[in-house]
Amino acid sequence: MCCHASTVPRRPIAEEVLKALKDVEGDGKYIVVYDFKLGKGGRIPLRFYRNLRVLMNVLGGVRAVQKSVLMCEGARAALAIVKLVEHYGGNVRMFRVIDDNLLEDY
């Protein structure tokens, strides 16, 4: 007899995040900036990157600006990334982009 309370496999965090945010609406562009504090020899779990890739593929409109900076189309995509980073213990901020063509004016 097994000692585990349940044998039902846990759903990937990317699926949980998408389900939790299914009703979120909002247009516009958002920048999500994240960072992980790592101790000696610490690493960001590979599962974070796998789940990030799943979210990016499913949501679309998410592209890397730099390693830890993402441009997201829509509030749902940005909030999904925020929730994923928080799940893995990272620090994260989300900013709404007012005008991404501002430099063209100068």
N, C-alpha and C positions, 0 to 999 in steps of 0.2 A: 504494500500500500504506500502510496506517495505521500510525502510530508508537505507538499505544496497545497495551498488552499484552492488554487485554480490552475487548470491546465490550458486555459484559453490564452493564446499568444497575445501579447500586447501590441496594439496598433502603433505603427511608426508615428513619432511626434509630428511629422509633417502632415499626416492625415488628421490628427487631432486638432492641429492649429487651423487647417482649412475648414474643418467641420465647425469649429467654434466661431469662425469669422464668416460663415456662409452668408449672413445677412448684412454684412458691412458694405456700405456704398460710399462713394465719394470719388470724384474725378480729380484731376490735377496730378502734378508730379511731386514726389517726396524724395528727400535724401535721407538714407539711414546710415548712421555711422556707428560702428561697434568696435569693442576692444575686449580682450580677455586678459586678466591679470594672471600671469603664470609664475609659479615658483621655480626653483632650480630644476631644470630638466623637464618642466611641465610642458604639456602639449595640449592643443585644442583637440577634443575628441574627433576622430575621423567621421563619426556619426553626424556631427554638426555639419560638416561639409557635404555629406551624402544627402542629408535632409534639406540643406540649403539648395542644392542642385535640384532636388525634387520640387521644392517650392518655386524655384525660378522657372522650371520647365512647365509646371502646371499653370502657374499664374500668368506667365508671359510678362513682357514689359518691365522686367527687372534686369538691369545690367550693372556690371562692376565698373565703377569709376576708378577706384584704387582697390587694394586688397581688402580693406575693411570699410569701404564706402560704396554704397549701392544707390543707384537712381531707380526709383520705382514709379510705375504708372498706376495711379489709383491708391486710395487709402487702404484697401484690403491687402494689396501686395505689401505695402510698407508695414502695416501692422502684423502681418504674418511673419515677416523677417524679425521684427521687434520681439514677438513672442518666442520665436525660435532661439534667438540670442539669449533672452532671459531664461529660457528653459535650461540652457547650458551654462548659466552663471556669468554671462558676459555683461559688460556695461554697454548700454545702447541709447542712442538719441535719434529722434525722428524729426525732420524739419520739412515744412512745406516750401516748395519752390514757388516763388512769386513770378519770376521772369528769368528763364534760362538763356535768354538772348540779350541780356542787358549789355554785355560787352560789345555787341554789334552797334550799339548807339554811340560808341566813342571812337 
